[in-house]
Amino acid sequence: MLNRQIRWILAIVAIGFIASVASYELILSNACPVRQLDIAGDIKKYDQTKDPLLCDALNSEISKFNDACKTSVEELDCG
């Protein structure tokens, strides 16, 4: 009986730990420096492909980023 209770307690603790880590990562992924690095990677990808659809999507993302993080990242010229 005690062995079964210990397993349930460990399972609940493990699930709680995983939920805590997942929520922390989700909050951290919305931090401005992390988003800026993501945009920089997308700009590098755009420079390699020159895909106009990617450019439009990236400009939209940059605009949202500038509004949310009070920055002035320059939007791309999609030509």
Secondary structure, DSSP 8 states (H G I E B T S, - for coil): -HHHHHHHHHHHHHHHHHHHHHHHHHHHHTSHHHHHHHHHHHHHHHHHH--HHHHHHHHHHHHHHHHHHT---------
